[in-house]
Each structure stands twice: as C-alpha cells, then as structure tokens.
Amino acid sequence: MSDMTVISENDLIESVADALQYISYYHPMDYIRALGEAYEAEKGPAAKDAIAQILTNSRMCAEGHRPLCQDTGIVNVFVKWGQNCRLDSTQSLQQVVDEGVRRAYNHPDNKLRASILADPAFTRRNTRDNTPCVLSVEMVPGNRVEIDVAAKGGGSENKSKFKMMNPSDNIVDWVIEQIPSMGAGWCPPGMLGIGIGGTAEHCVKLAKQSLMDPIDMGQLKQRGAQSDIEQLRIDIFDAVNAMGVGAQGLGGLATVLDVKILDAPCHAAGKPVAMIPNCAATRHAHFTLDGSGPAYLEPPKLDDYPQVTWQPDSAARRVDLDALTPAEVESWNHGDRLLLSGKMLTGRDAAHKRIKDMLEAGEELPVEFKGRAIYYVGPVDPVMGEVVGPAGPTTATRMDKFTDMMLDLGLLAMIGKAERGHDAVEVISRFKVAYLMATGGAAYLVSRAIKGAEVVAFEDLGMEAIYEFEVQDMPVTVAVDAAGNNVHTLAPAEWRRRIAAGNLEHAE
Ligand SMILES: O=C(O)C[C@H](O)C(=O)O
C-alpha cells in the first residue's frame, strides 16, 4: 500500500474559496467559445442582442473581477476522495468545505450574494454566507483528491425535471415535452444535463454531475457519434434547438449549446430520467489536491474572448421614469427597445409575499407603487465605490401570482426576465400596463446603468429588500405590451416555423 497523503484543512478551504471566487467572474472558456460561435450563427435579432449582452458582460466581469450574475448560486461540490488521503482536521468534510464557501462569498474585494435560506418551508432565514453547500463524496483509489465546484443559479435549478419512465418510453420525446414548460427562466442559451438510470435520487445527481463536463458538441457533431449515448446527445441537441426558443426565450437558433448525459444501471421495472438545465451563468471549475498545498486556478486569457461589444440599439426609445404616464406605457409595442432613466423600485419573491401579508392584515405599505416601475432583482452588495453590485433581473414568472395585487396598487411597469404566464398577461392587458425584460445573465452590464441605490423598505430581507434605484439608460425590451402581445410566445413560435421551413433570414 502506498503512503498516506495528508490534505490539510487550510489547503482545502483555500482551494474551494479560490475556485468559487474564480468562477464568480470567469466563465469556463468552453462556454465562452461556444457562445461566441452561437453569436456568429444567430439569426434572431433579439436573441443575438441578448447573446451580445451576455458576452460583453462576461468580459467586463473577467476584467473587473465582479460576478457574472447577481445570482451567485448555490454551491455544489463533487469530491472524488483518493482512498490513500487523510483530511487533517477535527471538523467534518462538510464543515471544511463550507468554510471555503464562507471565505469566498464574504471576500471583501468581491463579495458574492448570499442566496441560501435555512428553514425553507417556514421562516426562510438567509444564512448570510451562502452556506451550506451541497456536497457529494465518492471514494476512489489513489493519493489525490479531485474536486469540481459549481455555483448553480436558482432560475435554472427551478426548471429541473424528473420522471420515473416506463422502460419502453422515449427519452427524446420526454425532453421535448418538457421544454415549453421550462420557458426562459433557466436563461438559455445554456446546457442540459441529463441523468438516466440508477435510482430516483441517483439519477438526479447524475444529471447535475454531467454539467461539470466541458462543452464539446461542435467536436462531437464533426467526428460523429461513437456510442448510443453520444447519438442521444446529438438527437436531443438538434430537437431542442429546432424548437426556436432562443437566447432568453426571444426566438432564435441557439437554445442549448450542449447536452450532457451520464447513465447508471437501473431496475428492470423502470427507467428514471432527470434533466437539469444550466443557465448562461454556467460556473464550474475543477482542481486537484495532492498534499503539496492549495490549488489555484490559472486565469483565462482575455484575448481568447470573442470580440463582441454590445451597444444599445440606436433606435431604442428613451423613457423618463420620473414622468411616466399610463398613455406612454400604452404606446409601447412588444419588441420595442427602451432605455430607462429615472427612479424605479425593486422587489422580488419575499417582498411580494410580505406586501400580500400586510395588505391582508390591513397594514399600511411602506412604499407607494402608484405610477411607478418595479424591477424584480436581488442585487449583489456593492464593493469599492460601487453604488450597487451586479444587478440583473430575476425570473418574473414567479411574481405572476402577485401581479393582480401589484397592478391594483397602481404600478405601471414591471421589469424582469423570462416569460409571464397566461393569466398574468391577461392581467397586464386588463390594466393596460407593460412587462419589460432585461437580459438575464448580463448583471454587471445592467448594473452600470444604476447610478443610485437606497433600501427603502424591508431591510431585514437582505438582497430581497425593496430598493429605490436611480438608473440612466437601462436597456430593456417590451416583452408584454398593454394590448397583451407577448414576445415570449410570439417569437419562439415564429422561429420554430422558420427553422422547420429552413427560412432563417429574418425580415426586420
Ligand atoms: O435569484 C436571482 O437573482 C435570479 C434567479 O437565478 C432567477 O433566474 O430567477
């Protein structure tokens, strides 16, 4: 038997912290390359604009060492622990890895957003340091510890799917059935991770673990499938992209950049299948510990980033939020590009729930919504002279159940990302207001438009507090107009038809 390798507690903490900081501002290069190629190939103008924002945001984050997305994720850690290694610590592996998470998320130069809530079914208390992480450990032969860390966005995790299929059911058909129900809240273009087989819980873990592999669909398609699993990856990739969902659900060619599959033997009675999407803020890294010290990751070369610099559309309409009128909101058409300036309120899940509870209890609200716009966002805290950290939109669909209540308070516009549900669109058209979308995953770029930020209510909710933002030329697109026209249903349907017909040149 070979000698034991000693892994020090501090090496593990330091390596986890370094990797989490790294992935908060560096996309994996395979994702950036694939997104750059998708940008070149994209024919859908709104989707192309969204990809340009994501690429520009990515480069800004790499330069500025600030998070790619305001949702800095829930930390997933996959450990392959060499059986000849010993952890030199009195704490559990979970505690040691969590210390790395704590150190990364509270880093003074690049503080990340604490998104993890304890007591999820009841009080939903923010743990304030993004712990605990979700840790998976496998014992393997050898003298090394191999670790994958990922910071998984909540919007994409929310769209995870699982089914105990019958043995003869078709996996491609099942995936295709799921895509419409996933909408755009998972921030495409991203990846689909698929687990097949095992037991229920193992299958879901395989789906998540498959997302740690680099994007190689281009190479795979070029060389051709060499196994049934590879052919299945290609079949799902082609079938999903033929659906025309496109970047941010705006209609286009690039919905997924890759499909990953891991499988495991399963019981003869079933065929478990799980699917977990990864968003545009794809964040993961791999490192190895061999007892010689902490692992530090090599920064990517900025010259390797695609030369794409997003600029606002010259035809965009400038809107003064401080003088917003119902007539102006009614004049906006779906698909219009707007540049917003002036003051807006913010609010997301917890604030909406509290507003509802207060209204039901007959209490007076701490802010007046009449005539205002609300931005669904939970920003990152500012560092070093910023007024606010990265502050991209959160999924508006989750606020659908509160829309009637909020519009009744006199709101004129809502800003978020992803589609609104059928009932919310009906309410929006009944009140003759509008839903505007900002690009999910372009959080640092969006935050550049925010010139002032002040918490005005519910401070105890942390990032979910109500802020007042002062913005200048914040780029948004009218996603649902006052007549109830909805970009997220119209555009993907159009692009699905175009792809089927081979008619890809968009008539503007
Ligand atoms: O929590 C957030 O800021 C966003 C979330 O990841 C979402 O996509 O809705």
The ligand as an ORCA input file, in Angstrom:
! r2SCAN-3c Opt
* xyz 0 1
  O     -32.007     34.906     -7.830
  C     -31.811     35.581     -8.847
  O     -31.319     36.704     -8.817
  C     -32.204     35.083    -10.205
  C     -32.594     33.668    -10.306
  O     -31.462     32.881    -10.559
  C     -33.509     33.502    -11.469
  O     -33.014     33.127    -12.539
  O     -34.699     33.758    -11.350
*
